[in-house]
Amino acid sequence: MSTPTRQIQLTARPHGEPAPTDFRTVETELPAPGAGEVLVRNTFLSVDPYMRGRMNDTKSYVPPYALDAPMEGGAVGEVVESNDDSLSPGDTVLHMAGWREHAVLPASAARRIDTSAIPASAYLGVLGMPGLTAYVGLTRVAEMKEGDVVFVSGAAGAVGSLAGQMARHLGASKVIGSAGTPEKVRWLTEELGFDAAFDYHDGPVGKQLREHGPIDVYFDNVGGEHLEAAISNLNDFGRVAACGAIASYNATEAPAGPRNMMMLVQKRLVLRGFIVSDHAEAAGEFYRRAGQWVADGELVARETVSEGLDSTVDAFLGLLSGRNTGKMIVRL
């Protein structure tokens, strides 16, 4: 028996900032799940900055989104029908068939999650890809050491807010963050335990960072001016974990800098980009440590929640313009 449902498709490749007209919502019918498949009713959808890159028809670490096809992204849902012994109706699962109300997918592509003590949406944030990204960036990429001074840009976002807190739990002597509003800055220092934070709109990032540095580790979510400022304020043998560069995601021309790359040589710096999917070996360690931090109330995870499938595009556009604090999710 087929299931009527709705999905969001990409209809045009954005030039610069995406527009609502680049997307459309389509009503469709899903077939009954075949052998080894499950039908899932999605309850939470994730929107993430990396999705902007997948809208461009360029070679990257993941294929671009296809036009006139359902978008993809992290999602949590309930198994409605199963044709595989590994999952049963009523199970809550994590999968990548987001941007839609229902999905038929192989049971092997859905991971059962325990929601008895932790909300399902946490598996899209603090105990999901953003949390693992923060942990990997600090421990595997920046090789953070106890006593390091750590600077996190985009620190009020899903990844940055967790990276700053994790740095503190991993023994940082000082954690500094940048964010885009006074309210976010206060959240970082008053609730998340950052030692210092600043609003990057209040003046040159390099000058503001200099007041709190120097630094040993930079967790980069922004790129551009932030990266240039961090390079100038890093100690000798400092390390950069390059996670993202949201400042340039909608750019139509190549950025002008950083203009101080010679400092990588002078200071013997390490700047290393990373993709979290390359570090599957860290997942078990992450879930043990982060799970305990969450259980003990030592990791604060805020969600900005948008309601209904029809709000998904607006939630994504809001994410790119900084309207979220913490993880941006859509509740269906």
Backbone torsions as a table, in degrees:
resi	resn	phi	psi	omega
1	MET	NA	130.8	-178.1
2	SER	-77.9	160.2	-179.1
3	THR	-121.3	118.9	175.2
4	PRO	-70.2	139.2	-177.0
5	THR	-158.6	177.5	177.9
6	ARG	-130.4	149.3	178.9
7	GLN	-143.0	156.0	178.7
8	ILE	-104.8	130.5	-179.4
9	GLN	-116.7	151.8	171.5
10	LEU	-89.1	125.4	-176.6
11	THR	-108.1	-15.4	180.0
12	ALA	-151.9	149.1	177.9
13	ARG	-83.2	118.7	-176.1
14	PRO	-62.5	143.9	170.9
15	HIS	-110.1	106.9	-172.9
16	GLY	79.8	-135.4	-177.3
17	GLU	-70.8	128.9	177.8
18	PRO	-62.1	152.6	178.8
19	ALA	-122.9	154.2	177.7
20	PRO	-54.6	-29.0	-179.0
21	THR	-71.1	-8.7	176.3
22	ASP	-79.8	-3.2	-175.5
23	PHE	-129.5	161.8	171.4
24	ARG	-150.7	151.9	176.0
25	THR	-101.5	129.5	-173.3
26	VAL	-120.4	133.7	171.8
27	GLU	-88.6	135.5	-177.1
28	THR	-149.7	175.3	177.9
29	GLU	-120.8	129.4	177.3
30	LEU	-96.7	137.0	176.5
31	PRO	-70.6	163.3	174.2
32	ALA	-63.3	146.8	-179.2
33	PRO	-63.6	138.3	177.7
34	GLY	-86.4	-169.7	179.8
35	ALA	-59.5	130.2	179.2
36	GLY	78.3	8.6	-177.6
37	GLU	-114.9	163.6	176.5
38	VAL	-133.7	151.8	169.7
39	LEU	-102.2	124.6	-176.7
40	VAL	-118.9	133.9	171.3
41	ARG	-97.8	114.4	-176.4
42	ASN	-71.5	141.0	178.2
43	THR	-115.1	-29.1	177.0
44	PHE	-139.4	137.7	176.4
45	LEU	-117.4	146.6	176.9
46	SER	-104.0	138.1	165.8
47	VAL	-117.4	134.8	-171.2
48	ASP	-138.6	151.9	-178.1
49	PRO	-58.3	-34.9	-176.8
50	TYR	-60.4	-22.3	-178.5
51	MET	-62.2	-28.0	179.1
52	ARG	-62.1	-41.6	179.2
53	GLY	-64.3	-33.5	-179.3
54	ARG	-72.5	-11.4	177.2
55	MET	-81.4	-13.4	177.0
56	ASN	-89.5	144.0	178.9
57	ASP	-87.9	66.3	-179.5
58	THR	-132.4	155.7	179.1
59	LYS	-70.9	132.3	179.5
60	SER	-151.1	-168.2	-178.1
61	TYR	-75.1	-13.2	171.7
62	VAL	-134.0	151.6	-179.8
63	PRO	-64.0	152.1	176.3
64	PRO	-68.0	156.2	173.2
65	TYR	-61.6	141.1	174.3
66	ALA	-80.0	144.3	175.4
67	LEU	-74.7	147.8	176.2
68	ASP	59.2	33.6	176.2
69	ALA	-137.4	156.5	-178.6
70	PRO	-61.6	139.0	174.6
71	MET	-66.0	166.7	178.2
72	GLU	-128.2	154.3	176.9
73	GLY	172.3	167.0	179.7
74	GLY	-58.6	142.1	179.5
75	ALA	-153.9	153.7	172.2
76	VAL	-119.8	139.6	-179.4
77	GLY	-156.3	178.3	-179.6
78	GLU	-109.7	132.1	176.4
79	VAL	-68.3	121.7	179.3
80	VAL	-95.4	-39.6	-179.2
81	GLU	-144.3	139.2	-177.4
82	SER	-133.5	136.2	171.3
83	ASN	-118.5	36.3	178.6
84	ASP	-146.3	136.3	-175.5
85	ASP	-67.7	-16.4	-176.1
86	SER	-77.4	-18.7	-179.0
87	LEU	-133.5	147.5	-178.8
88	SER	-125.8	153.9	173.9
89	PRO	-53.8	136.2	-177.3
90	GLY	98.3	-17.6	176.6
91	ASP	-66.2	142.8	172.9
92	THR	-96.5	130.0	-174.0
93	VAL	-130.6	154.9	174.6
94	LEU	-108.9	135.2	-177.5
95	HIS	-157.5	-176.1	-175.4
96	MET	-113.2	11.9	-179.9
97	ALA	-95.0	63.9	179.4
98	GLY	-87.2	-167.8	-179.6
99	TRP	60.6	30.8	179.2
100	ARG	-159.4	161.1	-177.8
101	GLU	-81.0	-37.1	179.4
102	HIS	-133.3	158.7	176.4
103	ALA	-147.4	140.5	167.4
104	VAL	-106.1	123.6	-175.8
105	LEU	-150.3	161.1	176.6
106	PRO	-60.5	140.7	178.2
107	ALA	-58.6	-30.0	179.6
108	SER	-67.4	-16.9	179.9
109	ALA	-93.4	4.0	179.9
110	ALA	-122.8	132.0	-179.7
111	ARG	-110.1	123.4	178.5
112	ARG	-65.5	137.2	179.5
113	ILE	-124.7	153.3	-178.1
114	ASP	-95.5	115.4	180.0
115	THR	-110.3	18.3	-178.7
116	SER	-69.5	-31.7	-178.6
117	ALA	-123.4	-13.4	-176.3
118	ILE	-126.9	132.3	179.7
119	PRO	-58.8	145.7	-178.6
120	ALA	-57.0	-38.0	-176.6
121	SER	-64.8	-21.0	179.9
122	ALA	-62.7	-24.3	-179.9
123	TYR	-76.5	-5.3	171.0
124	LEU	-99.7	-4.4	-175.4
125	GLY	-131.0	-102.6	-171.6
126	VAL	-60.7	-35.1	178.0
127	LEU	-108.0	22.6	179.8
128	GLY	-123.0	-152.4	-177.2
129	MET	-56.2	-44.5	179.6
130	PRO	-61.3	-42.5	179.4
131	GLY	-64.4	-45.0	179.2
132	LEU	-64.4	-37.2	177.8
133	THR	-61.4	-45.8	178.7
134	ALA	-60.6	-44.4	-177.0
135	TYR	-66.9	-46.4	179.5
136	VAL	-62.3	-43.6	-179.1
137	GLY	-58.7	-39.4	-179.9
138	LEU	-77.2	-49.1	-169.6
139	THR	-86.1	-37.2	-174.6
140	ARG	-98.1	-36.8	-172.6
141	VAL	-93.0	-55.1	178.6
142	ALA	-80.7	-14.4	-178.3
143	GLU	48.3	52.0	-177.9
144	MET	-59.2	140.1	179.1
145	LYS	-116.4	153.9	175.8
146	GLU	-57.8	134.1	-179.2
147	GLY	95.6	-9.8	178.8
148	ASP	-65.6	148.2	168.5
149	VAL	-94.8	125.2	-171.7
150	VAL	-118.5	132.5	174.8
151	PHE	-114.8	131.4	-179.9
152	VAL	-122.6	123.7	173.8
153	SER	-94.0	160.1	-174.0
154	GLY	57.3	39.9	-166.8
155	ALA	-74.5	-11.1	177.7
156	ALA	-98.1	5.2	177.8
157	GLY	-86.4	-177.1	-175.6
158	ALA	-60.9	-47.9	-178.6
159	VAL	-78.9	-47.8	-175.1
160	GLY	-61.0	-40.8	-178.2
161	SER	-64.8	-32.8	178.2
162	LEU	-79.5	-38.1	179.5
163	ALA	-60.4	-42.6	179.6
164	GLY	-63.5	-43.5	179.3
165	GLN	-67.2	-42.0	179.6
166	MET	-63.9	-38.2	178.4
167	ALA	-58.2	-40.7	178.2
168	ARG	-63.6	-43.8	179.9
169	HIS	-68.6	-24.4	179.7
170	LEU	-88.1	2.7	172.1
171	GLY	103.4	15.8	177.1
172	ALA	-59.6	140.8	177.2
173	SER	-79.4	-22.7	178.6
174	LYS	-158.7	139.2	178.2
175	VAL	-124.0	126.2	-178.2
176	ILE	-118.4	140.5	178.8
177	GLY	-133.8	153.7	171.0
178	SER	-118.7	147.2	179.6
179	ALA	-150.7	178.5	-170.1
180	GLY	-105.3	-1.7	177.7
181	THR	-143.0	157.1	176.0
182	PRO	-60.1	-35.1	179.9
183	GLU	-63.6	-41.8	178.9
184	LYS	-66.9	-38.7	177.8
185	VAL	-60.6	-44.0	178.7
186	ARG	-63.9	-39.1	178.7
187	TRP	-59.9	-42.2	-179.3
188	LEU	-61.7	-45.3	-174.4
189	THR	-85.8	-34.9	-173.9
190	GLU	-88.4	-26.9	-177.1
191	GLU	-116.5	-34.3	-174.6
192	LEU	-94.5	-10.4	176.5
193	GLY	86.5	12.7	172.6
194	PHE	-62.5	141.1	179.3
195	ASP	-75.1	-29.7	179.9
196	ALA	-154.6	152.1	177.0
197	ALA	-156.3	157.0	178.8
198	PHE	-146.2	157.6	176.4
199	ASP	-90.9	117.6	-175.7
200	TYR	-66.2	-11.5	175.2
201	HIS	-78.0	-12.9	-172.6
202	ASP	-82.4	-2.6	179.3
203	GLY	156.7	178.2	179.8
204	PRO	-53.1	133.4	-177.2
205	VAL	-61.8	-41.1	-179.4
206	GLY	-58.6	-42.4	-179.6
207	LYS	-67.2	-42.5	-179.3
208	GLN	-68.0	-39.5	179.3
209	LEU	-66.9	-35.6	-179.1
210	ARG	-58.8	-30.0	-179.9
211	GLU	-68.3	-18.5	-175.9
212	HIS	-117.2	-11.7	-176.2
213	GLY	-88.1	-163.1	1.5
214	PRO	-73.1	172.8	-173.8
215	ILE	-125.0	159.7	177.2
216	ASP	-107.6	-31.0	-176.6
217	VAL	-133.4	135.9	174.3
218	TYR	-121.8	120.6	174.0
219	PHE	-97.9	107.3	-169.2
220	ASP	-99.3	114.9	172.5
221	ASN	-107.8	-5.7	-166.6
222	VAL	-118.0	-43.3	-176.0
223	GLY	75.9	-161.8	174.1
224	GLY	55.4	-130.1	-177.3
225	GLU	-59.5	-36.0	179.4
226	HIS	-63.3	-43.8	-179.9
227	LEU	-65.1	-42.3	177.9
228	GLU	-60.3	-42.9	179.9
229	ALA	-64.2	-41.0	-179.1
230	ALA	-65.1	-42.8	179.3
231	ILE	-57.9	-42.1	-179.8
232	SER	-66.7	-28.4	-174.0
233	ASN	-105.3	3.7	176.8
234	LEU	-77.4	142.5	171.9
235	ASN	-71.0	164.9	172.2
236	ASP	-54.0	140.6	-179.6
237	PHE	65.0	23.7	175.2
238	GLY	-70.1	162.1	-176.3
239	ARG	-129.1	140.7	177.7
240	VAL	-118.4	124.9	170.6
241	ALA	-98.8	105.1	-176.1
242	ALA	-88.1	99.9	-176.2
243	CYS	-92.8	-39.3	-178.1
244	GLY	-163.8	174.0	-179.1
245	ALA	-144.8	62.6	-171.0
246	ILE	-62.3	-21.0	179.1
247	ALA	-61.9	-22.8	-176.3
248	SER	-113.9	5.9	-174.2
249	TYR	-62.9	-33.8	180.0
250	ASN	-101.1	8.4	-176.6
251	ALA	-68.1	142.0	176.3
252	THR	-100.8	-7.7	175.5
253	GLU	-132.0	153.9	-179.6
254	ALA	-62.5	140.4	178.6
255	PRO	-66.3	157.1	-175.2
256	ALA	-79.6	-16.3	-173.4
257	GLY	-150.5	-162.7	11.5
258	PRO	-63.3	148.9	-176.4
259	ARG	-99.7	2.9	-174.4
260	ASN	-119.5	34.4	-175.4
261	MET	-64.0	-21.8	177.3
262	MET	-60.2	-24.0	178.7
263	MET	-65.0	-21.1	174.8
264	LEU	-60.9	-36.3	178.7
265	VAL	-76.7	-49.3	-176.1
266	GLN	-59.1	-40.6	-176.6
267	LYS	-96.6	-2.0	-177.2
268	ARG	56.7	50.4	-177.6
269	LEU	-84.5	157.7	173.0
270	VAL	-117.4	120.5	175.9
271	LEU	-117.4	114.6	-173.0
272	ARG	-131.1	120.7	173.6
273	GLY	-81.4	155.9	-179.4
274	PHE	-152.5	154.5	173.4
275	ILE	-121.1	127.8	-171.4
276	VAL	-61.6	-29.3	-178.3
277	SER	-66.8	-13.7	176.5
278	ASP	-80.0	-3.2	-172.5
279	HIS	-124.6	46.2	-179.5
280	ALA	-60.5	-26.5	-177.9
281	GLU	-65.7	-18.6	-178.5
282	ALA	-86.3	-9.5	-171.5
283	ALA	-61.9	-46.8	-178.5
284	GLY	-60.1	-46.8	177.3
285	GLU	-59.9	-43.7	179.7
286	PHE	-60.0	-48.8	-176.7
287	TYR	-63.5	-35.2	177.7
288	ARG	-66.6	-47.7	-174.8
289	ARG	-75.8	-48.0	-178.5
290	ALA	-67.4	-37.2	177.6
291	GLY	-59.2	-40.1	178.5
292	GLN	-69.3	-40.5	177.7
293	TRP	-61.0	-41.3	178.7
294	VAL	-65.5	-46.1	-179.0
295	ALA	-61.2	-34.5	-179.0
296	ASP	-84.9	-1.2	-178.7
297	GLY	74.5	21.1	-176.3
298	GLU	-97.0	-3.2	173.2
299	LEU	-121.9	117.2	178.7
300	VAL	-92.3	124.8	-179.1
301	ALA	-125.8	112.0	178.0
302	ARG	-99.8	145.9	177.4
303	GLU	-120.6	139.3	168.4
304	THR	-102.6	114.6	-169.2
305	VAL	-107.8	128.1	175.0
306	SER	-109.0	144.2	-171.6
307	GLU	-103.7	123.7	169.9
308	GLY	90.3	151.2	-179.9
309	LEU	-57.7	-36.0	-177.0
310	ASP	-65.8	-14.1	179.4
311	SER	-94.6	-1.0	-171.7
312	THR	-63.6	-46.2	-179.3
313	VAL	-62.4	-44.5	179.5
314	ASP	-63.5	-37.2	177.6
315	ALA	-63.4	-41.1	179.0
316	PHE	-65.3	-45.2	178.9
317	LEU	-64.3	-37.2	177.3
318	GLY	-65.4	-34.9	176.6
319	LEU	-61.3	-44.6	-178.3
320	LEU	-67.7	-24.5	-179.6
321	SER	-101.2	7.7	174.0
322	GLY	82.1	23.9	-179.7
323	ARG	-80.9	-3.0	-179.6
324	ASN	-99.0	151.7	164.5
325	THR	-120.7	122.2	-173.2
326	GLY	75.3	-147.6	-174.2
327	LYS	-83.2	130.4	175.3
328	MET	-91.1	122.5	178.0
329	ILE	-135.3	162.1	177.2
330	VAL	-116.9	128.1	178.3
331	ARG	-101.7	126.1	-179.8
332	LEU	-96.6	NA	NA
